[in-house]
């Protein structure tokens, strides 16, 4: 099964969205927990994109890929990037 089925036609949608917001608005004021969450999302998306390269042995990495997809879904709660970004900023303001 292709990883893009899980991530849609843009496998790094959160990474690209965060990058665009930072480029346009500057670095967001996130608390430590939300900053770590953002970095974990970027890392997991990068790993999932790497798994989809033709040179990767898909059979050996199937379990790892499943865990990373599960991790990404837990981190993002499957929210759209713009909603997730705003939520992370709001959660950072509360503390």
Backbone as a chain_set.jsonl record, in Angstrom:
{"seq": "XXXXXXXXXXXXXXXXXXXXXXXXXXXXXXXXXXXXXXXXXXXXXXXXXXXXXXXXXXXXXXXXXXXXXXXXXXXXXXXXXXXXXXXXXXXXXXX", "coords": {"N": [[0.843, -1.181, 0.0], [0.565, 2.169, -0.814], [2.231, 4.898, 0.698], [1.236, 7.443, 0.23], [-1.47, 7.144, 0.141], [-2.241, 7.315, 2.751], [-1.482, 9.857, 3.462], [-2.514, 11.62, 1.653], [-2.299, 13.648, -1.354], [-0.211, 15.309, -0.803], [2.433, 14.63, 0.863], [3.874, 15.968, 2.825], [2.34, 17.895, 4.105], [1.91, 19.253, 6.564], [4.491, 20.081, 7.278], [5.149, 21.76, 5.084], [3.137, 23.68, 5.414], [3.684, 24.738, 8.009], [6.239, 25.782, 7.491], [5.67, 27.742, 5.563], [4.025, 29.483, 7.066], [5.84, 30.339, 9.03], [7.752, 31.599, 7.441], [6.213, 33.718, 6.437], [5.0, 34.937, 8.722], [6.827, 34.917, 10.765], [8.589, 33.354, 13.543], [6.525, 31.315, 15.514], [5.156, 31.912, 18.789], [5.527, 29.466, 20.735], [4.96, 27.182, 23.414], [7.173, 24.914, 25.193], [6.177, 22.275, 24.979], [4.397, 22.387, 22.748], [6.157, 23.24, 20.762], [7.896, 21.035, 20.634], [6.028, 19.189, 19.728], [5.461, 20.238, 17.163], [8.005, 19.929, 15.946], [8.262, 17.141, 16.061], [6.194, 16.367, 14.341], [7.157, 17.391, 11.896], [9.5, 15.848, 11.687], [8.458, 13.182, 11.572], [6.907, 13.318, 9.232], [8.968, 13.699, 7.385], [10.325, 11.25, 7.657], [8.331, 9.461, 6.752], [8.089, 10.29, 4.106], [10.617, 9.621, 3.169], [10.441, 6.852, 3.312], [8.918, 6.301, 1.116], [10.505, 6.35, -1.1], [11.9, 4.921, -4.096], [14.149, 3.292, -3.647], [13.917, 2.18, -1.169], [13.422, -0.676, 0.815], [10.423, -1.914, 0.985], [9.145, -4.025, 2.339], [10.669, -4.664, 4.655], [10.343, -2.316, 6.064], [7.672, -1.945, 6.606], [6.322, -2.252, 9.104], [7.543, -0.24, 10.659], [6.811, 1.996, 9.188], [4.025, 1.935, 9.522], [3.885, 2.45, 12.289], [4.921, 5.053, 12.311], [3.006, 6.436, 10.807], [0.823, 6.126, 12.489], [1.807, 7.534, 14.696], [2.025, 10.128, 13.568], [-0.678, 10.66, 13.084], [-1.601, 10.693, 15.72], [-0.177, 12.882, 16.758], [-1.115, 14.992, 15.177], [-3.804, 14.762, 15.318], [-5.278, 14.398, 13.136], [-6.055, 16.82, 12.133], [-6.58, 19.63, 9.93], [-3.758, 21.388, 8.561], [-3.786, 24.241, 9.036], [-5.665, 24.534, 11.086], [-4.544, 22.96, 13.093], [-2.132, 24.363, 13.545], [-3.071, 26.844, 14.535], [-4.336, 25.877, 16.835], [-2.141, 24.902, 18.287], [-0.799, 27.288, 18.832], [-2.743, 28.574, 20.439], [-2.878, 26.778, 22.619], [-0.346, 27.164, 23.627], [-0.479, 29.752, 24.59], [-2.086, 29.549, 26.827], [-0.619, 28.574, 28.965]], "CA": [[0.0, 0.0, 0.0], [1.373, 3.379, -0.963], [2.166, 5.828, 1.824], [0.457, 8.62, -0.14], [-2.87, 6.891, 0.448], [-2.455, 7.757, 4.12], [-1.157, 11.271, 3.639], [-3.08, 12.432, 0.585], [-1.36, 13.907, -2.446], [0.892, 16.13, -0.305], [2.894, 13.869, 2.029], [4.49, 16.822, 3.846], [1.449, 19.053, 4.165], [2.125, 20.013, 7.794], [5.812, 20.7, 7.175], [5.055, 22.879, 4.146], [2.291, 24.725, 5.999], [4.445, 25.386, 9.083], [7.317, 26.542, 6.861], [5.078, 28.924, 4.939], [3.589, 30.409, 8.123], [7.032, 30.918, 9.658], [8.34, 32.513, 6.456], [5.359, 34.901, 6.3], [4.61, 35.567, 9.993], [7.88, 34.8, 11.769], [8.544, 32.176, 14.42], [5.401, 31.422, 16.447], [5.472, 31.818, 20.215], [5.009, 28.19, 21.221], [5.613, 26.674, 24.615], [8.073, 23.79, 24.91], [5.4, 21.106, 24.569], [3.89, 22.575, 21.391], [7.314, 23.284, 19.87], [8.305, 19.638, 20.436], [4.996, 18.58, 18.891], [5.7, 20.686, 15.793], [9.228, 19.296, 15.447], [7.968, 15.717, 15.865], [5.393, 16.263, 13.115], [8.078, 17.609, 10.773], [10.378, 14.68, 11.614], [7.713, 11.997, 11.128], [6.587, 13.496, 7.812], [10.2, 13.442, 6.638], [10.563, 9.8, 7.66], [7.345, 8.824, 5.88], [8.449, 10.621, 2.728], [11.801, 8.815, 2.843], [9.997, 5.468, 3.105], [8.247, 6.174, -0.167], [11.489, 6.399, -2.178], [12.003, 3.617, -4.764], [15.27, 2.481, -3.171], [13.627, 1.654, 0.163], [12.818, -2.005, 0.843], [9.141, -1.701, 1.647], [8.766, -5.143, 3.205], [11.35, -4.52, 5.941], [9.96, -1.087, 6.749], [6.224, -1.823, 6.703], [5.92, -2.047, 10.499], [8.017, 1.086, 11.057], [5.969, 2.969, 8.489], [2.729, 1.929, 10.208], [4.053, 3.153, 13.571], [5.099, 6.478, 12.042], [1.701, 6.97, 10.404], [0.034, 6.197, 13.723], [2.373, 8.633, 15.472], [1.637, 11.377, 12.923], [-2.102, 10.863, 13.339], [-1.757, 11.063, 17.128], [0.361, 14.235, 16.934], [-1.909, 15.99, 14.453], [-5.222, 14.471, 15.532], [-5.83, 14.449, 11.774], [-6.571, 18.162, 11.852], [-5.958, 20.328, 8.805], [-2.583, 22.114, 9.058], [-4.081, 25.575, 9.558], [-6.371, 24.38, 12.363], [-3.548, 22.458, 14.042], [-1.201, 25.458, 13.849], [-3.776, 27.774, 15.427], [-4.539, 25.189, 18.111], [-0.858, 24.864, 18.989], [-0.552, 28.64, 19.343], [-3.681, 28.8, 21.547], [-2.446, 25.964, 23.758], [0.868, 27.784, 24.166], [-0.859, 30.984, 25.29], [-2.782, 29.222, 28.072], [0.293, 28.197, 30.051]], "C": [[0.885, 1.24, 0.0], [1.143, 4.336, 0.199], [1.305, 7.044, 1.496], [-1.035, 8.403, 0.071], [-3.204, 7.383, 1.845], [-2.325, 9.267, 4.258], [-1.775, 12.173, 2.581], [-2.026, 12.71, -0.473], [-0.238, 14.848, -2.042], [1.42, 15.486, 0.971], [3.549, 14.716, 3.111], [3.65, 18.077, 4.054], [1.647, 19.881, 5.422], [3.457, 20.762, 7.734], [5.765, 21.917, 6.252], [4.22, 24.014, 4.723], [3.045, 25.48, 7.09], [5.538, 26.28, 8.494], [6.787, 27.836, 6.247], [4.646, 29.948, 5.989], [4.783, 31.094, 8.778], [7.69, 31.926, 8.717], [7.531, 33.814, 6.382], [5.135, 35.663, 7.603], [5.71, 35.587, 11.041], [7.668, 33.569, 12.642], [7.394, 32.334, 15.413], [5.879, 31.306, 17.891], [4.791, 30.567, 20.754], [5.697, 27.836, 22.525], [6.427, 25.436, 24.236], [7.31, 22.576, 24.385], [4.918, 21.226, 23.122], [5.024, 22.681, 20.368], [7.806, 21.863, 19.588], [7.306, 18.913, 19.54], [5.219, 18.951, 17.431], [6.928, 19.996, 15.194], [9.017, 17.8, 15.207], [7.149, 15.497, 14.6], [6.29, 16.404, 11.888], [8.982, 16.388, 10.589], [9.64, 13.464, 11.046], [7.32, 12.131, 9.661], [7.819, 13.245, 6.939], [10.508, 11.959, 6.548], [9.599, 9.09, 6.712], [7.633, 9.111, 4.411], [9.655, 9.804, 2.281], [11.419, 7.365, 2.576], [9.395, 5.264, 1.73], [9.209, 6.242, -1.352], [11.647, 5.001, -2.789], [13.102, 2.718, -4.199], [15.006, 1.829, -1.814], [12.942, 0.303, 0.041], [11.532, -1.928, 1.661], [8.761, -2.83, 2.609], [9.389, -4.992, 4.584], [10.851, -3.319, 6.736], [8.458, -0.938, 6.973], [5.762, -1.547, 8.139], [6.334, -0.662, 10.986], [7.15, 2.174, 10.431], [4.598, 3.064, 9.152], [2.815, 2.697, 11.522], [4.193, 4.654, 13.355], [3.793, 7.134, 11.596], [0.809, 7.129, 11.626], [0.51, 7.368, 14.584], [1.965, 9.987, 14.888], [0.161, 11.678, 13.183], [-2.363, 11.262, 14.788], [-1.283, 12.496, 17.37], [-0.547, 15.304, 16.326], [-3.4, 15.879, 14.736], [-6.007, 14.582, 14.222], [-6.484, 15.791, 11.439], [-5.906, 18.722, 10.602], [-4.81, 21.166, 9.352], [-2.911, 23.473, 9.676], [-4.809, 25.518, 10.905], [-5.397, 23.912, 13.438], [-2.607, 23.577, 14.483], [-1.844, 26.448, 14.821], [-4.012, 27.154, 16.801], [-3.254, 25.179, 18.93], [-0.529, 26.236, 19.574], [-1.468, 28.946, 20.531], [-3.267, 28.031, 22.79], [-1.204, 26.557, 24.412], [0.549, 29.039, 24.968], [-1.477, 30.709, 26.652], [-1.842, 29.001, 29.239], [1.081, 29.347, 30.566]], "O": [[1.853, 1.318, 0.756], [0.01, 4.556, 0.627], [0.701, 7.623, 2.398], [-1.79, 9.37, 0.172], [-4.327, 7.82, 2.099], [-2.996, 9.877, 5.09], [-1.57, 13.387, 2.618], [-0.973, 12.073, -0.484], [0.617, 15.161, -2.87], [0.908, 15.766, 2.055], [3.761, 14.226, 4.22], [4.181, 19.182, 4.165], [1.56, 21.107, 5.36], [3.535, 21.936, 8.097], [6.28, 22.981, 6.597], [4.556, 25.184, 4.542], [3.051, 26.711, 7.107], [5.735, 27.406, 8.951], [7.392, 28.897, 6.399], [4.876, 31.146, 5.821], [4.741, 32.294, 9.05], [8.134, 32.987, 9.154], [8.111, 34.895, 6.276], [5.084, 36.893, 7.601], [5.551, 36.205, 12.094], [6.687, 32.842, 12.489], [7.29, 33.363, 16.082], [6.896, 30.669, 18.166], [3.634, 30.602, 21.172], [6.871, 28.148, 22.724], [6.374, 24.972, 23.097], [7.76, 21.921, 23.444], [5.021, 20.269, 22.354], [4.863, 22.253, 19.226], [8.1, 21.522, 18.443], [7.697, 18.113, 18.69], [5.174, 18.087, 16.556], [6.884, 19.531, 14.054], [9.548, 17.254, 14.24], [7.389, 14.538, 13.866], [6.185, 15.618, 10.947], [9.204, 15.945, 9.462], [10.145, 12.796, 10.143], [7.393, 11.154, 8.916], [7.712, 12.643, 5.87], [10.906, 11.463, 5.494], [10.01, 8.213, 5.952], [7.432, 8.241, 3.563], [9.707, 9.344, 1.14], [12.006, 6.719, 1.708], [9.372, 4.138, 1.233], [8.767, 6.197, -2.5], [11.539, 4.003, -2.077], [12.987, 1.494, -4.27], [15.803, 1.006, -1.363], [12.0, 0.144, -0.736], [11.571, -1.882, 2.891], [8.099, -2.571, 3.614], [8.702, -5.176, 5.589], [10.934, -3.316, 7.964], [8.014, 0.092, 7.48], [4.901, -0.694, 8.358], [5.555, 0.016, 11.655], [6.803, 3.156, 11.087], [4.069, 4.162, 9.323], [1.934, 3.496, 11.839], [3.649, 5.445, 14.126], [3.511, 8.271, 11.974], [0.124, 8.14, 11.781], [-0.306, 8.107, 15.136], [1.598, 10.896, 15.634], [-0.204, 12.818, 13.469], [-3.246, 12.077, 15.057], [-1.924, 13.242, 18.11], [-0.722, 16.383, 16.894], [-4.167, 16.792, 14.43], [-7.214, 14.824, 14.208], [-7.353, 15.874, 10.571], [-4.792, 18.329, 10.258], [-4.875, 21.615, 10.497], [-2.372, 23.819, 10.728], [-4.586, 26.368, 11.767], [-5.422, 24.411, 14.563], [-2.322, 23.715, 15.673], [-1.228, 26.841, 15.813], [-3.897, 27.837, 17.818], [-3.282, 25.422, 20.136], [-0.032, 26.327, 20.696], [-1.017, 29.518, 21.524], [-3.302, 28.572, 23.895], [-1.036, 26.458, 25.627], [1.249, 29.349, 25.932], [-1.399, 31.553, 27.544], [-2.224, 29.218, 30.389], [1.889, 29.182, 31.479]]}, "num_chains": 1, "name": "protein.A"}
